[in-house]
Amino acid sequence: MEHSAWLTGTLIYLAAAVIAVPLAKLLGLGSIIGYLGAGILIGPWGLQLVTDPKEMLRFAEFGVVLMLFLVGLELEPRRLWSLRKPIFGWGNVQLLGSAALMAAVGVAAGADWRLAVVGALGLAMSSTAIGLGVLAERNLLGTSSGQSILSVALLQDVAAIPILALVPLLAFGPHASEGGGWLGAAKAIGVIAAIVLGGRLLLRPAFRWIARSDTPEIFTAASLLLVVATAALMRAVGLSMALGAFLAGVLLAESEYRRELETDIEPFKGL
């Protein structure tokens, strides 16, 4: 029964995308608007063909993960290092400035300051999928404005680590400051370090070994395995799955298999 429901859901998603996206592009609205329109149409506030928002979210998250992997493939580590100033400059200005403004509004409206801060930090985060999706579709990621927006998006994902530690300290109740947040942040840092070190030491030799098999479908499977594995590791410690995929992409940006990886993953990201 569960298998049948999954198959029906997949059929609905694909049919909606096949109809809505070409129509949106024909009208000059872009594929992102097409996907959003398709989701609204089949969702709980439309035809109610899909009534579980969590089920829809699983499909949507995977598309964002694949997109960020491709963005990472376009950024060599040296180029990413050159973005450190806009990442921690514009990124901090956007996140802290927006959060401070919204927290002040919340406190002025009578909310507890801790609740206002936590709510403001959440509201200060933007949608990586929509922002970077529009830029990629219009070939603007390589422009100065595109790089600034990418920097802000990356800072927001990285900021999840200190926010993980901060939220429990601001929580209500007798067990609010028992250190769970710091433990979560430490785990997150450990997982990121493992992805970076493991990627530098293991990824290239592994892909060389796979390439020797001269089996294109296995190379595609290995590419998807890499993306899913890094995303799963990040999710396990409460971080953005897209950040893990982005790191994996950056680590492979200088490899000889970069173009082949892009070709394999590109068709899946929109769906």
N, C-alpha and C positions, 0 to 999 in steps of 0.2 A: 504493500500500500504506500509506504514511504517512497519507494523507488518510482512508483507511478506519479506521485505528487511532484517529485523532483523533475521528472521528465516533462510533465505538463507545465511546470514553472519555466523550465528552460525554453520550451516551445513558445510560451507567451513572450518571454524576454526577447528572443531572437526575432519573432514576428513583429513585435512593436518597433524594434530597432530598424529592421529592414524597411518598414513603411515610413516611420517618422523621420529618420535621419536624411534620406534622400530628399524628402519633401521639404525639410527645413533648409537644406543646402540649395534647393531649387528656388526657394523664396529669399535666399541670401542671408539667412539667419545663422548659419554655421551648424556644425554637427553637435556641439555642446547643447545648444538650445533644443535640437532634435531629440537628444537623449533625455534631457529634462522633461520635455513635453511627453515623450513616450512613457516615462516613469509616472508622471502625474495622471496620464490617461488610464494606465492599467492598475494604478495603486488604489489605496483605500478611499481617496477623495475623487476618484474617477469612476471607471467601470467596475472597480472592485474585483478584477480578475486575480489580483494578488493582494491579500489582506494582511499579511505579516510583514511589517516594515523591516524586521531583523533579517528575513529571508532576502529581501531586496538589497539590504546593506551588504550582505556577504558578496553578492555579485559586484556591487559598485566598488567595494574596497579593493577587490582583486584588480580591477581595471586601473585604479589609482596606483597600486603597487607596481604594475607593469610599466605604467607611464613614467614613474619616478626612476625605475631601473634604466629606461632608455635615456632619460635626462642625465643620469649619472654616467652613462656610456659616452656622452658628449663632453663630459668634463674630466680632463686629465687631472691627476692629483696636483700638479703644479699650478694649473689654472684655478682649481678650487682654492688653493692656498692664496692665490692672488685676490680672491674674493673675500678674504677674511675681514677686511675693513668694512665693506658694505654689509656683510653678514652681521657683524657685531655692532655696526654703526646704525644703518637704516633699520636693521632688524630690531635692535633694542629700542630705538626711537618709536617705532610703530607699536611694538608689544607693550612696553612700559608706559608710553604716553597714552595709548588707548585704554589700557587697564586702569591707570591712575585717574583718567577723566571719568570713566564709567563707575569706578569705585566711589569717587567723590559724589557723583550723582546719586548713587545708591544710599550713601550715608546721609546725604541731604534729604532723601526721601524717607528716612527713618529706619533703614535697615541696619542690623548689627554690622560693625565694620569688618568683622571676619567673614561674614556671609557676603558682604559687598566686594571684598577683595577676591574671594574665590570665584564668585560669579563674573567679576570683571575680567579675570584671567582667562576664563573660558570663552567669554564673548569677544575677547581681543584676538582670538585665533581665527584665521580665515580658511576658506576652502582651497586646499592645494589642487584638488581635482579640477575645479572650475577655472581658477586663475591660470595655472600652468597649461591646462588643456586648451584654453582660448589662445594663449601665446604660441603654443606649439602648432596649433592649426593654422595660425596666420604667419608662421615663420618669424616670430618676434623674440624668441628666447635668446638669440644671439645678440640682440641690440642692447644698448646700455640700460634702457628702461626694463627690458626683459630680465637682464642680469640682476637689477635691483630688486625686482619682484621675486625672482628665484632666491635671492639672499634673504629676504624677509620670510619666505616660506620655509627655508632651511632653519633659520633661527627659531621659528615657532616650533618646529619638530624637536630641535635640540633642547629648547626651553622646557619641554615636558619633564626632563630629568630633575631640575631644581624644583619645579612645580610639584612633582611627585613627593618630594621631601617636605615641601612647605604646607601642602593641604592638611596632612594629619596634625601638624603643629597648630593650625588654626581651627581644628575641629572642636566641636562641643563635646562635653561628657568627661567622666573621670579618667578614661583611658586615652585621652586625646593625644598625649605626648609621650607615648611609650616607645617611640623610635621606629615604628614600622615604615614611616616615610623615608627615613635615612637608609634603612635596609633596602627598600625598593630602589632608591637612587643608586646605591652601591651595586646592586644587581644589574641595573641598566647600564652603568658605566662598564662593568665587567663584560656584559654581552657585546657592547659596541667594540671594546678592545679585542675580544675574541674574533669578531667578524673581520676587523681590520688586519690583525695578525694572521689569522687563518687564511684570509684572502690573499695576502701577500706571499705566503709560503706555499699554499696548496692549490689555489685556483688555476694558475697557468699550467702547472704540470698535469693537473687533472684533465683540463680541456685538451691538452696535447695528446694525452693517452686516449681520450674519447675520439679525437679527430682521426687517430690512426685506424680506427675501426672502419672508417669510410662509410658510415651509415648515417645519412642526414637526419632520419627521424630520431635516432638516439642522441644526436647533438641537440636537436630541438627539445627533447625530453630533459636532457641535462640542463639546458638553459632555464626551462620552467622549474626544474627541481631547485636550482640555485635561488631563483627569485622567491619561491614558496618557502624554502628553508630559512632564508634570512628574515623574511617577513614573519614567520612563525616564531623565531627566536625573539624578535622585538616585541611581538604581541605577548609573549609569555611573561615579559617583565613590565608590561603596561605601557610600552612606547608605541609610536606610530609604525605600522608595518611598512609604510612607504619609505620611512627613513632607512630601514634595514636594506630594502631593495636599492635605494639610492646609493648607499655605501658600497654594495656589491657592484653596482654599475661603475662607480668611480674606480674601484680596484681593478676592473677589467678594461678601463678606458684606453690603456696603453698596450693592451695585448694584441697579438696578431689576429685574434678572432673577433675583434670588436664589430666589424661590419657584418660578419655572419650572424652574430648574436642579435644585432639590430634587425636584420632581415627576418630572423626566426620569431622574435617577440613582437615586432610592430603590428602584425594583424590582430593580435589578441587584446591589445591595450584598450582600444575603443569599446570592444564588446564587454 
